[in-house]
Amino acid sequence: MRMPMLMAVTGVFAASFVLGEEAPAPDDTEAEIAEFLVNGLAYPQKQVRKEVLQGLEPISNLSQACAPRLLEALRNADEDGVRIARLYLRSVPDPMPAVEDLKKANDLKRLACLLAAAVEAKPMQAGVIVALCDHPDKDLRSKATFALNRMTEGSVAVLPEQLKAIQGSDRTLRKTTLASLYNKKLGPSAVPALVSALKDDDPEIRRMAAMHLANIGPAAQGAIKDLMAGLDDRDSRVRSLCLRALGQIGGAGLPELVRALEHEDPGVRMLAIGSLGDAGQAASATLPEMKKACEKDPALWPYYWEAAAKITGNPGASAEAYAEILRKPELGLPKETWAKVVMEKDKALQMLGEMGEDAAEAIPAISEELAILDNPNRPKTNQHFETAVYALMRIGRPAAASVRALVASSNETKRDLVTRAMRAYHMDPKPLDMAAELAGDKDVEVRRWVAKCLTENPAGNASKARVLGILMNDADAEIRSLATANLRRLKSAAGLQSKDLLLGLKNPDAKVRRQAALALARQGALPEEGAPLLVDAVRSGSTRDERVAAYAALAEYPAHAKALTTWISDRFKAKELDSVEASAMVDLLSRLLPESQGALVEALSCLAARDRAAQALGTLGAKVVPALVAVISGANNKNPIGVQGAAMALAFVGEPAAESLVGLLRAQDHASSEAAKTAFRAMGGPAVPRLVKMAEDDTDPRLAICAWEILGGMGPSAKPAVPQALKRASSGPEVARIAAINLLVSVDPDDPESQKVLLASLRDPSAVVRIGATRALVFRHVAIGVYMNEFENMLQDKNPQVRTWAVYGLGELGSRGSGYLAKALADPEPSVRNVAASRLTNLKSLALPTLAKVIRGKDEQAREAATQALAQMGPLAAIVWADAMRDPMAEVRNYATAQLTKLGEIGKPGLEIHP
């Protein structure tokens, strides 16, 4: 049975290429590749279609010729519909005609796919999304508007569509649209739609509308009447947001807020005062009306003073008013009235705390409020009293005496409240002497709270250091550790506690010893008596962390640490170190040069310390060279890590080490020679003059070749050697010539003089030189456009290695080189054919048109090599073999039949094609 759809597809394949063509074009354009692949979307096997889509997606040049086939493929697409639609949108300059046709046909499936693809292509395809926002289908319309709402900034032009959605009949759509507008700057044009939403049945929509109107501010004056109506909304949050909006509108909105002061709902009255306060100085004329409202409803006074402070810009003026609220008696009041008074007092305490030092006048009133704690029948909760203590702490220094009184109290609740307040609020710049009093508390939990509070406190001064010094000698291990760690962070301020820190080095707690050592390292001045303790901490430290901390401390004071160099050297010899301790040792040794030279040379054999040690030794210059050469040369180079480290150190020494490195190159020892090469390469520019001199020395050809090899591997730093390289690349030993070519390619392959030499090298009579030049260009990924003719000619070279490397280079061209690779598939040398097939395989879908041409050609060897490439491409190969089934040559059809059979289920649709 024949398959009409597949027949049509393969008919397009057949029309695309010359039957039996033996010499493919030099390259395949992206458009040609796309037109070949897009027909594969009609292949019945799902796996093949997926592979085709993957091949199409990276192609940037999807010509308009692909559009009809993509639109047709979209009709039968399953879950890949969005991917196909995405490709379609890329293939046409204007998708709107197709969108309008699909809308008329009510083709929801394809319209939904185009919508999803357009969302991914935002904002380029915003027109597709807007065009679907008014579609009759509710689901599609909802998705389109939702997609529109998700679009980022820059989509202000589509705002009218969003405003239509706000006034539409779809509740979910109204919600999502309003939510999407939070990050967009709305203007007066949005007010009518928002007023409409303010009357919505859904309270959430009404809240969002009021919030947006508040954000619009004065430009939303047209919504004042509706916002006033919102003050009677059954939802309290809507009422609150309407009041806020009126406050933000200001000007014309303020009279309405004043009228709201007489609202029957006390919550509205309270919020009205708050909104007037938010209006700032513009609401100064409303203060008398606000006072009248407070006289009618005394519960409003705390809110009045808060608003008045914002309006007048004088927060201190309201302190005494809040104090009067605190002095209100509540004992004996009915429960409901009592709760109301307590709520007022809580609000007053919060406001006093926020005022800070401006609330100093209210300190006596706050203290009186806390005195109730001594009454066993106190009527308030601890939360209320904690708010009072917190207010004192926020007031700061003026409240220090009151806080000390609470600390000295015998009332456990008071001390606990102070401790919690201290921890809740960073104490600086409050007096730290209150922390000192708590540091001696008999309750270990209280002392822990103090230690933790000081740890969180950003202050770094002597007063804090004094408190931490007390805590560092606490009986509790956790408190000691916290205090010592905090002293370390204080750096120089901890100097006042040096005596305590030195004692900390003898503490039985290893954690305290470590923190004490680090604190001493950072404080900036180590007392003389402290040095022996730190040295002893290094030698006898029971833990690695303790020793590492002591190293860090001594690194700041190298004069005291010189006695440790021999001990450290022995540790490196014994190879008993982990990476952390080894690094700390080298950091210390680098401060002790030149006395520590011997220890650093030993450190070169430690992988974790090698790089730092080499860098430190490099600073010594010529004086360290003999010791480093001794590590590398002869019988001493049995330790490869140490040899590499010494080579790196010589590289850091630079030019003064050059002659010694030349001596190592002359030695008949492979390890020494390789180490010298490594050092020269790492040295870079400073080594070039000496290497050039060595390369031009005809008395020792071996050494000259070695110099060119080093220069060739140095990269851009060898640029000063380019003039000599241009000469050497044209004559002399082949090894030296290839090294010079490598140098030219790595330094500046675009230089015209270098290009001339490289072009000549690609045509050189010596196959070794031709191979070397080709490899250099390929390995460095040089754009081979300048050398295209040479690479093409090399496909005919007598030497198969030359042809092989030419194929490697042409493979770097991507689809542009596929034609050349196709020619190489017919090469008589199997290795060349294999490399060409491998490079075509790497191109994947980009190579399919070329492979299709080769398969339908007459060269049997080329066809076998193309088959080898296709075999690695999986399902994609099926569309090439299906194309070959249309060939008039029975030999090609038979070959294709065999390959489709090997593909199993994937190849079955192709087997049903007949000429």
C-alpha positions in Angstrom: 0.0 0.0 0.0 1.3 3.4 -0.9 1.3 6.4 1.4 0.1 9.6 -0.5 1.3 12.0 2.1 4.8 10.6 2.2 4.9 10.3 -1.6 4.2 14.0 -1.8 7.0 14.8 0.7 9.6 12.7 -1.0 8.5 14.2 -4.3 9.7 17.5 -3.0 12.9 15.9 -2.0 13.4 14.6 -5.5 12.7 18.0 -7.0 15.2 19.6 -4.7 18.3 17.8 -6.0 19.7 16.7 -9.3 19.3 13.0 -9.6 22.5 11.0 -9.4 24.6 14.1 -8.8 28.2 13.1 -8.2 29.8 16.4 -7.3 27.7 18.3 -4.7 28.0 22.0 -4.5 30.8 23.3 -2.3 28.4 24.1 0.5 24.8 24.0 1.5 23.0 27.2 2.5 20.9 27.3 5.7 17.9 27.9 3.5 18.5 24.8 1.5 19.0 22.8 4.6 15.8 24.1 6.2 13.8 23.4 3.0 15.1 19.9 3.0 14.4 19.3 6.7 11.0 20.9 6.9 9.6 18.2 4.5 10.5 15.7 7.1 7.8 17.0 9.4 5.3 15.0 7.3 7.1 11.7 8.0 4.7 9.4 9.9 7.2 8.3 12.6 7.0 10.6 15.6 10.7 10.1 16.5 11.7 11.3 13.0 9.6 14.4 13.3 11.1 15.2 16.7 14.6 14.9 15.3 13.7 17.2 12.4 12.3 19.8 14.8 15.6 19.7 16.8 17.5 20.2 13.5 15.3 23.1 12.4 15.4 25.1 15.7 19.0 26.3 15.6 18.8 27.4 11.9 18.6 31.1 11.8 17.6 31.4 8.1 14.2 29.8 7.9 13.1 31.1 4.4 9.5 31.9 3.6 9.5 28.9 1.4 9.3 26.8 4.6 6.2 28.6 5.9 3.5 26.7 3.9 5.0 23.3 4.9 5.3 24.4 8.6 1.7 25.6 8.6 0.6 22.3 7.1 2.6 20.4 9.7 1.0 22.4 12.4 -2.4 21.0 11.4 -1.4 17.5 12.2 0.9 18.3 15.1 0.5 16.6 18.5 2.5 17.9 21.5 5.1 19.4 19.1 2.6 22.0 17.9 4.1 24.9 19.8 7.6 24.1 18.5 6.3 24.0 14.9 4.4 27.3 15.5 7.6 28.9 16.9 9.4 27.9 13.7 6.5 29.2 11.6 6.6 32.6 13.3 10.3 32.8 12.5 9.8 31.9 8.8 7.3 34.7 7.9 7.9 38.5 8.2 4.2 39.0 9.0 2.2 36.2 10.6 -1.0 38.3 10.9 -2.7 37.1 7.6 -2.4 33.5 8.7 -3.7 34.4 12.1 -6.7 36.1 10.6 -7.4 33.1 8.3 -7.2 30.7 11.2 -9.6 33.0 13.2 -12.1 32.8 10.4 -11.8 29.1 10.2 -12.0 29.0 14.0 -9.0 26.6 14.0 -8.5 26.7 17.8 -5.8 24.1 17.9 -3.4 26.0 15.6 -4.3 29.4 17.1 -3.5 28.1 20.6 -0.1 26.8 19.3 0.7 30.2 17.7 -0.4 32.0 20.8 2.0 29.9 23.0 4.8 30.3 20.5 4.2 34.1 20.3 4.5 34.3 24.1 7.9 32.7 23.9 8.9 35.2 21.2 7.8 38.3 23.1 7.7 41.1 22.6 8.4 40.6 18.8 5.1 38.8 18.3 2.9 40.9 20.6 0.6 41.5 17.6 -0.4 37.8 17.5 -1.3 37.9 21.2 -3.3 41.1 20.9 -5.2 39.7 17.9 -6.4 36.8 20.0 -7.5 38.8 23.0 -11.0 39.3 21.5 -11.4 35.8 20.1 -14.9 34.4 20.7 -13.5 31.3 22.4 -13.4 32.0 26.1 -10.5 29.7 26.8 -8.3 31.1 24.0 -9.3 34.7 24.8 -8.4 34.1 28.5 -5.0 32.6 27.5 -4.2 35.5 25.2 -5.0 38.1 27.7 -3.1 36.2 30.4 -0.1 36.1 28.0 -0.5 39.8 27.4 -0.4 40.4 31.1 2.8 38.4 31.4 4.7 40.5 28.9 7.5 42.5 30.3 8.1 46.3 30.2 8.0 47.7 26.8 4.5 46.4 26.2 2.8 49.7 27.3 1.4 50.0 23.7 -0.9 47.0 24.4 -2.3 48.5 27.7 -5.7 49.3 26.2 -6.3 45.6 25.6 -5.5 45.0 29.3 -7.9 47.7 30.3 -10.6 46.0 28.2 -10.0 42.8 30.1 -10.5 44.6 33.5 -14.0 45.6 32.4 -14.7 42.2 30.8 -17.0 39.5 32.0 -14.3 36.9 32.9 -13.6 37.2 36.7 -10.4 35.2 36.6 -9.2 37.4 33.7 -10.0 40.5 35.6 -8.0 39.3 38.6 -4.9 38.2 36.6 -5.0 41.5 34.6 -5.1 43.7 37.6 -2.3 41.7 39.3 -0.2 42.0 36.1 -0.4 45.8 36.3 1.4 46.1 39.6 4.8 46.7 37.9 3.5 49.1 35.3 3.1 52.8 35.6 -0.6 53.6 35.1 -1.9 57.0 34.2 -5.3 58.8 34.0 -6.3 56.6 31.1 -6.6 53.6 33.4 -8.9 55.4 35.9 -12.3 54.5 34.2 -11.4 50.8 34.1 -10.3 50.8 37.7 -13.4 52.7 38.8 -15.4 49.9 37.1 -13.3 47.3 39.0 -14.0 49.2 42.2 -17.6 48.1 41.9 -16.9 44.5 41.2 -18.6 41.7 43.2 -15.3 40.2 44.1 -13.6 41.9 47.1 -10.1 41.0 45.9 -10.8 42.8 42.6 -12.0 45.8 44.5 -8.9 45.8 46.7 -6.6 45.7 43.7 -8.5 48.5 42.0 -8.2 50.7 45.1 -4.5 49.9 45.4 -3.9 50.9 41.7 -5.8 54.1 42.2 -3.6 54.9 45.2 -0.5 54.3 43.1 -1.8 56.7 40.4 -2.1 59.4 43.0 -3.2 62.9 42.1 -4.0 61.9 38.5 -6.8 59.7 39.8 -9.1 62.6 41.0 -11.9 61.3 38.8 -12.2 58.3 41.1 -12.8 60.4 44.3 -16.6 59.9 44.4 -16.3 56.1 43.9 -13.5 55.9 46.5 -15.8 57.6 49.0 -18.5 55.1 48.2 -15.9 52.4 49.0 -15.7 53.7 52.6 -19.0 51.8 53.1 -17.7 48.6 51.6 -18.4 45.5 53.6 -14.7 44.4 53.2 -12.5 46.2 55.8 -9.4 46.0 53.5 -11.3 47.7 50.7 -12.3 50.5 53.1 -8.7 50.8 54.2 -7.3 51.0 50.6 -10.0 53.5 49.5 -8.9 55.8 52.3 -5.2 55.3 51.4 -6.1 56.2 47.8 -7.9 59.4 48.9 -4.8 60.3 50.9 -2.5 59.7 48.0 -4.7 61.7 45.7 -4.3 64.6 48.1 -5.7 68.0 47.2 -9.3 67.2 46.0 -9.3 64.0 48.1 -8.5 65.6 51.5 -12.1 67.1 52.0 -13.5 63.6 51.6 -11.1 62.2 54.2 -12.2 65.0 56.6 -15.8 63.9 56.0 -14.7 60.3 56.7 -13.7 61.5 60.3 -17.4 61.5 61.1 -18.0 58.0 59.6 -20.1 55.8 61.9 -17.4 53.0 61.7 -14.6 53.7 64.2 -12.2 51.8 62.0 -12.9 54.1 59.1 -12.3 57.1 61.3 -9.0 55.7 62.5 -7.9 55.0 58.9 -9.0 58.4 57.8 -6.6 60.0 60.3 -3.8 57.7 59.2 -4.5 58.6 55.5 -4.4 62.3 56.3 -1.1 61.8 58.0 0.2 60.1 54.8 -0.7 63.2 52.9 2.0 65.1 54.8 2.2 68.8 55.0 -0.6 69.2 52.4 -3.0 68.1 55.2 -1.9 70.7 57.8 -5.2 72.6 57.4 -7.1 69.5 58.5 -5.5 69.2 62.0 -8.3 71.1 63.8 -10.9 68.8 62.3 -8.8 65.8 63.3 -8.7 67.1 66.9 -12.4 67.5 67.0 -12.8 63.9 65.9 -10.5 62.8 68.7 -12.4 64.7 71.3 -15.5 62.8 70.2 -13.6 59.6 70.1 -10.6 59.6 72.5 -9.5 56.3 71.1 -8.3 58.2 68.0 -5.7 60.3 70.0 -2.7 57.9 69.4 -3.4 57.9 65.7 -3.8 61.7 65.7 -0.4 62.2 67.3 1.2 59.8 64.8 -0.4 61.7 61.9 0.4 65.1 63.4 4.0 64.1 63.7 4.1 63.3 59.9 2.2 66.5 59.0 4.2 68.9 61.1 7.5 67.2 60.7 8.1 67.5 64.5 7.9 64.0 66.1 9.1 65.1 69.5 6.0 67.3 70.0 3.8 64.3 70.5 5.9 62.6 73.1 4.1 64.2 76.1 0.7 63.3 74.5 1.7 59.7 74.3 2.9 59.9 77.9 -0.6 61.1 79.0 -2.1 58.1 77.3 0.2 55.9 79.3 -0.9 57.5 82.5 -4.6 56.7 81.9 -5.9 54.5 84.8 -7.4 51.3 83.7 -7.8 49.3 87.0 -11.4 48.8 87.8 -12.7 49.5 84.3 -15.1 47.1 82.6 -13.4 44.5 80.6 -14.3 45.9 77.2 -13.2 49.4 78.2 -10.0 48.1 79.8 -9.1 46.2 76.6 -9.6 49.4 74.6 -7.4 51.5 76.9 -4.6 48.8 76.8 -4.8 48.8 73.0 -4.3 52.6 73.1 -1.3 52.2 75.4 0.3 49.6 73.2 0.0 51.9 70.3 1.5 54.8 72.3 4.5 52.6 73.3 5.1 51.6 69.8 5.1 55.2 68.6 7.4 56.3 71.4 9.8 53.6 70.5 9.8 54.7 66.8 10.5 58.3 67.9 13.8 57.3 69.6 15.6 60.0 71.6 12.8 62.4 70.7 10.6 60.5 73.2 12.9 61.2 76.2 10.1 63.1 78.0 8.0 60.0 78.2 10.6 57.9 80.0 9.0 58.4 83.5 5.6 57.4 82.1 7.0 54.2 80.6 8.8 53.4 83.9 5.5 53.8 85.7 3.9 51.5 83.3 6.6 48.9 84.0 6.1 49.3 87.8 2.8 47.3 87.4 5.1 44.2 87.0 5.6 44.3 90.8 1.9 43.8 91.3 1.1 40.1 91.5 -2.4 40.8 90.2 -1.2 42.8 87.2 -3.9 43.0 84.5 -1.6 43.2 81.4 0.2 40.5 79.5 4.0 40.2 79.3 3.8 41.2 75.6 2.6 44.6 76.7 5.5 45.1 79.1 8.0 43.8 76.5 6.7 46.6 74.2 7.4 49.1 77.0 11.0 47.8 77.6 11.5 47.7 73.8 10.5 51.4 73.7 13.1 52.2 76.4 15.7 50.4 74.4 14.8 52.3 71.2 14.9 55.6 73.0 18.5 54.8 73.8 21.0 56.7 76.0 18.4 58.9 77.8 16.7 55.7 79.0 19.9 54.1 80.3 19.2 54.7 84.0 15.7 53.2 83.7 17.1 50.1 82.0 19.8 49.7 84.6 17.0 49.9 87.3 15.2 47.1 85.6 18.4 45.0 85.4 19.1 45.6 89.1 15.5 44.6 90.0 14.8 41.4 91.9 11.9 40.8 89.6 12.9 38.0 87.3 10.2 39.0 84.7 11.8 42.4 84.4 15.3 41.1 83.7 13.9 38.6 81.2 12.1 41.3 79.4 15.2 43.5 79.2 17.2 40.5 77.9 14.7 39.8 75.2 14.5 43.4 74.2 18.3 43.6 74.0 18.4 40.6 71.7 15.5 41.9 69.5 17.2 45.2 68.9 20.9 46.0 68.1 22.1 47.9 71.1 24.5 50.3 69.4 24.6 53.3 70.1 22.9 52.5 73.5 25.1 52.4 76.6 26.9 49.0 76.7 27.2 49.1 80.5 23.8 47.6 80.8 25.2 44.6 78.9 28.1 44.5 81.4 25.6 44.2 84.3 23.8 41.3 82.6 27.2 39.7 81.8 27.5 38.9 85.5 24.0 37.5 85.9 23.7 34.3 87.8 21.4 32.8 85.2 23.5 31.2 82.5 20.7 31.6 80.0 20.7 35.3 80.6 24.5 35.5 80.0 24.1 33.5 76.8 21.5 35.9 75.6 23.9 38.8 76.2 26.7 37.0 74.4 24.5 36.3 71.4 23.1 39.8 71.5 26.7 41.2 71.3 27.5 38.8 68.5 24.7 40.3 66.5 25.6 43.8 67.5 27.6 45.7 64.8 29.3 47.9 67.3 33.1 47.7 67.5 34.5 49.7 70.4 36.3 49.4 73.6 33.2 49.3 75.7 32.0 46.2 73.9 35.5 44.7 74.2 35.3 45.1 78.0 32.0 43.2 78.2 33.3 40.5 75.9 36.4 40.2 78.1 34.2 39.4 81.0 32.3 36.8 79.1 35.4 35.2 77.7 36.2 33.9 81.1 32.7 32.6 81.8 32.3 29.2 83.2 30.0 28.2 80.2 31.9 27.0 77.1 29.3 28.4 74.7 29.6 31.8 76.2 33.4 31.7 76.1 33.4 30.7 72.4 30.9 33.4 71.4 32.8 36.1 73.3 36.2 35.2 72.0 35.0 35.0 68.4 33.4 38.4 68.8 36.7 39.9 70.1 38.4 38.6 67.0 36.0 40.6 64.8 36.7 43.8 66.8 40.3 43.9 65.5 42.1 46.9 67.1 39.3 47.6 69.6 40.0 44.2 71.2 43.5 45.4 72.1 42.2 46.5 75.5 41.5 42.9 76.3 44.9 41.5 75.2 45.5 40.0 78.6 42.3 38.1 78.5 43.1 36.9 75.0 46.6 35.7 75.9 45.1 33.8 78.8 42.6 32.3 76.2 45.6 30.6 74.5 45.9 28.5 77.6 42.2 27.8 77.9 41.4 24.1 78.1 38.7 24.6 75.5 40.4 24.2 72.0 37.7 26.4 70.4 38.5 29.2 72.7 42.2 28.9 72.1 41.6 29.1 68.3 39.4 32.1 68.6 41.8 33.8 71.0 44.7 33.3 68.5 42.7 34.8 65.6 41.6 37.7 67.8 45.2 38.5 68.7 46.1 38.3 65.0 43.6 41.0 64.1 43.9 43.4 67.0 46.9 45.2 65.6 49.4 45.1 68.4 50.7 42.0 70.1 52.3 42.4 73.5 55.8 41.0 73.8 54.7 38.3 76.3 52.2 37.0 73.8 54.7 35.7 71.2 55.9 32.6 73.2 52.3 31.7 73.8 51.5 31.8 70.1 54.6 29.9 69.1 53.7 27.3 71.7 50.2 27.2 70.3 51.7 26.2 66.9 54.0 23.5 68.3 51.7 22.0 70.8 48.2 22.7 69.3 46.0 19.6 69.7 43.8 20.5 66.7 44.6 21.7 63.2 42.2 24.6 63.5 44.0 25.8 66.6 47.4 25.6 64.8 46.0 27.4 61.7 44.7 30.2 63.9 48.1 30.6 65.6 49.8 30.7 62.2 47.4 33.5 61.1 48.2 35.4 64.3 52.0 35.1 63.9 51.8 36.0 60.3 51.0 39.6 61.5 54.2 39.6 63.6 57.0 37.9 61.6 59.7 38.9 64.0 58.3 36.5 66.6 57.8 33.6 64.2 61.3 33.1 62.7 62.0 30.4 65.4 59.4 28.2 63.7 60.9 28.0 60.2 63.0 24.8 61.0 60.0 23.2 62.7 57.8 24.0 59.7 60.4 22.7 57.3 60.5 19.4 59.1 56.7 19.2 58.9 56.9 19.5 55.1 59.6 16.9 54.9 57.5 14.5 56.9 54.5 15.1 54.6 52.1 15.1 57.5 50.0 18.1 56.4 46.6 18.6 54.9 45.9 21.4 52.4 44.5 23.9 55.0 47.4 23.7 57.3 49.9 23.6 54.5 48.4 26.8 53.1 48.5 28.5 56.5 52.2 27.5 56.9 53.2 29.0 53.5 51.3 32.2 54.3 53.4 32.5 57.4 56.7 31.5 55.7 56.1 34.1 52.9 56.3 36.8 55.7 59.6 35.4 57.0 61.8 35.6 53.9 64.7 35.3 53.3 65.1 33.2 56.5 62.3 30.9 55.4 63.8 30.0 52.0 64.7 26.5 53.0 61.3 25.7 54.4 59.6 27.1 51.3 61.8 24.9 49.0 60.6 21.9 51.1 57.0 23.2 50.6 57.4 22.9 46.8 56.9 19.1 47.3 53.5 19.6 48.9 50.8 19.9 46.2 48.5 22.0 48.4 51.3 24.6 49.1 53.3 24.4 45.9 51.9 27.3 44.0 52.0 29.8 46.9 55.5 28.6 47.8 56.7 29.0 44.3 55.3 32.6 44.1 57.0 33.5 47.4 60.4 32.1 46.4 60.2 34.0 43.1 60.4 37.2 45.1 63.9 36.3 46.2 65.3 36.7 42.6 68.7 35.3 41.6 69.7 34.3 45.1 67.2 31.4 45.2 68.0 30.0 41.7 70.8 27.6 42.7 68.5 25.9 45.3 65.7 25.6 42.7 68.0 24.2 40.0 69.3 21.7 42.6 65.7 20.5 43.1 65.3 20.0 39.3 68.6 18.6 38.2 70.0 15.1 38.1 69.4 12.8 41.0 67.3 15.3 42.9 64.4 15.2 40.4 62.7 12.1 41.6 59.8 14.0 43.1 57.7 15.3 40.1 55.6 17.6 42.3 58.7 19.3 43.7 60.3 19.5 40.2 57.2 21.3 38.9 57.1 23.6 41.9 60.7 24.5 41.4 60.1 25.2 37.7 57.2 27.5 38.6 59.4 29.3 41.1 62.0 29.8 38.5 59.3 31.3 36.2 58.4 33.7 39.0 62.1 34.7 39.3 62.0 35.6 35.6 65.0 36.7 33.5 67.7 36.2 36.2 66.9 32.4 36.0 67.1 32.2 32.2 70.8 31.1 31.9 70.3 28.4 34.5 67.2 27.1 32.6 69.4 27.0 29.4 71.8 24.9 31.3 69.0 22.5 32.3 68.0 22.3 28.6 71.6 21.3 27.7 71.6 18.5 30.2 70.9 15.0 28.9 68.1 14.5 31.4 64.5 14.4 30.2 62.9 15.5 33.5 65.3 18.5 33.8 64.7 19.5 30.2 60.9 19.3 30.5 61.0 21.3 33.7 63.0 24.0 32.0 60.6 24.2 29.1 57.7 24.5 31.6 59.5 27.4 33.4 60.3 29.2 30.1 56.7 28.9 28.9 55.3 30.1 32.3 57.8 33.0 32.3 56.3 34.4 29.1 57.5 37.7 27.7 60.7 38.1 29.8 62.0 34.8 28.4 61.5 35.6 24.8 64.8 37.5 24.1 66.9 34.7 25.6 64.9 32.1 23.6 65.3 33.9 20.4 69.0 34.2 20.9 69.1 30.5 21.6 67.0 29.7 18.5 69.4 31.6 16.3 72.5 29.9 17.7 73.7 27.5 14.9 76.3 25.9 17.1 73.8 23.7 18.9 70.9 22.7 16.5 69.2 20.6 19.2 69.1 23.6 21.5 67.8 25.8 18.7 65.0 23.4 17.9 64.1 23.2 21.6 63.9 27.0 21.7 61.5 27.1 18.8 59.4 24.5 20.4 59.1 26.5 23.5 58.4 29.7 21.6 55.8 28.0 19.5 53.9 27.0 22.7 54.0 30.3 24.5 51.1 31.9 22.7 50.7 35.7 22.4 53.5 36.4 24.9 56.0 35.3 22.1 55.0 38.2 19.9 58.5 39.8 20.0 59.8 36.6 18.2 57.5 37.0 15.2 60.1 38.5 12.9 62.4 35.6 13.5 59.5 33.1 13.2 58.6 34.5 9.8 62.1 33.6 8.6 62.3 30.3 10.4 58.9 29.1 9.1 60.3 29.2 5.5 63.6 27.4 6.0 65.6 25.1 8.3 64.8 21.9 10.1 61.2 20.8 9.8 60.6 20.6 13.5 61.8 24.2 14.0 59.7 25.3 11.1 56.6 23.8 12.5 57.2 25.4 15.9 57.6 28.7 14.2 54.3 28.2 12.3 52.6 27.4 15.6 54.0 30.6 17.0 52.6 32.7 14.1 49.2 31.0 14.4 49.0 31.5 18.1 50.2 35.1 18.2 48.3 36.8 15.3 47.0 34.6 12.5 45.3 37.6 10.9 48.5 39.5 10.3 49.1 39.8 6.5 52.8 38.8 6.8 51.9 35.7 8.8 49.2 34.7 6.4 51.6 34.8 3.5 54.0 32.5 5.3 51.1 30.2 6.4 49.7 30.0 2.8 53.2 29.1 1.6 53.5 26.5 4.3 50.2 24.9 3.2 51.8 24.5 -0.3 55.2 23.5 1.0 57.0 20.6 -0.8 57.4 18.9 2.6 54.4 16.9 3.7 55.5 17.2 7.3 55.4 21.0 7.0 52.0 20.9 5.3 50.6 18.7 8.0 52.1 20.9 10.7 50.6 24.1 9.2 47.2 22.5 8.8 47.2 21.1 12.3 48.2 24.5 13.8 45.3 26.2 12.0 42.8 23.5 13.0 43.9 23.2 16.6 43.7 27.0 17.1 40.3 27.1 15.4 41.5 29.8 13.0 38.9 30.9 10.5 40.1 29.2 7.3 38.4 31.5 4.8 41.8 32.9 3.7 43.1 29.4 3.2 40.1 27.9 1.5 41.8 27.3 -1.8 44.7 25.6 -0.2 42.5 23.4 1.9 40.4 22.4 -1.1 43.6 21.6 -3.1 44.9 19.6 -0.2 41.9 17.2 -0.8 43.9 16.1 -3.8 47.3 15.9 -2.0 49.3 12.7 -2.5 49.9 12.3 1.3 46.8 10.9 3.0 47.7 12.6 6.3 47.6 16.0 4.5 44.2 15.1 3.1 43.0 14.0 6.5 43.9 17.2 8.2 42.4 19.2 5.4 39.1 17.4 6.1 39.4 18.3 9.7 39.8 22.0 8.8 36.9 22.0 6.3 34.7 20.4 8.9 35.1 23.6 10.9 33.1 25.5 8.3 29.8 23.9 9.3 27.3 23.6 6.6 29.5 25.6 4.3 32.1 22.8 4.3 29.6 20.0 3.8 30.2 19.9 0.0 33.9 19.5 0.5 33.4 16.8 3.1 31.1 15.0 0.6 34.0 15.0 -1.9 36.2 13.5 0.7 33.8 10.6 1.2 35.0 9.3 -2.2 38.7 9.4 -1.2 40.6 6.2 -1.9 42.1 6.3 1.6 39.8 4.8 4.2 41.1 7.0 7.0 40.2 10.1 5.0 36.7 8.8 4.3 36.2 7.9 8.0 37.2 11.4 9.1 34.9 13.0 6.5 32.0 10.8 7.7 32.8 11.7 11.3 32.8 15.4 10.6 29.5 15.1 8.7 28.0 13.2 11.6 29.0 16.1 13.9 27.1 18.5 11.7 24.0 16.4 12.3 20.9 17.8 10.5 23.1 20.4 8.7 24.7 17.6 6.7 21.5 15.9 5.6 21.1 17.6 2.1 24.8 16.8 1.3 24.4 13.2 2.4 21.2 12.8 0.4 23.1 13.9 -2.7 26.0 11.4 -2.0 23.6 8.6 -1.4 21.9 9.2 -4.8 25.3 9.4 -6.5 27.2 6.7 -8.3 30.3 6.4 -6.2 30.0 3.2 -4.1 32.8 4.1 -1.7 31.3 7.6 -1.1 27.9 6.0 -0.5 29.3 3.6 2.0 31.0 6.4 3.9 27.8 8.5 3.8 26.0 5.5 5.2 28.5 5.4 8.0 27.7 9.0 8.8 24.0 8.5 8.6 24.2 5.4 10.9 25.2 7.7 13.7 22.3 10.1 13.2 19.5 7.8 14.4 16.0 8.6 13.2 17.1 11.5 11.1 18.6 9.1 8.6 15.1 7.9 7.7 14.2 11.0 5.6 17.4 10.7 3.6 16.7 7.0 2.8 13.1 7.8 2.0 14.3 10.4 -0.4 16.6 7.8 -2.0 13.7 5.4 -2.5 12.5 7.9 -5.3 15.7 7.5 -7.2 15.4 6.1 -10.8 18.5 3.9 -10.2 17.6 0.5 -8.9 21.0 0.2 -7.2 20.2 3.3 -5.1 16.8 2.1 -4.3 18.0 -1.3 -3.3 20.7 0.3 -1.1 18.1 2.6 0.5 15.8 -0.4 1.1 18.5 -2.2 3.0 19.2 0.8 5.2 15.5 1.4 5.9 15.1 -2.2 6.9 17.9 -1.8 9.4 16.1 1.1 11.0 13.2 -1.2 11.9 9.9 0.5 12.8 11.3 3.9 12.0 12.1 2.8 8.4 8.8 1.1 7.6 7.0 4.2 6.2 9.9 4.7 3.8 9.8 1.1 2.5 6.3 1.7 1.2 7.5 4.3 -1.3 7.9 3.0 -4.9 9.1 4.8 -8.0 
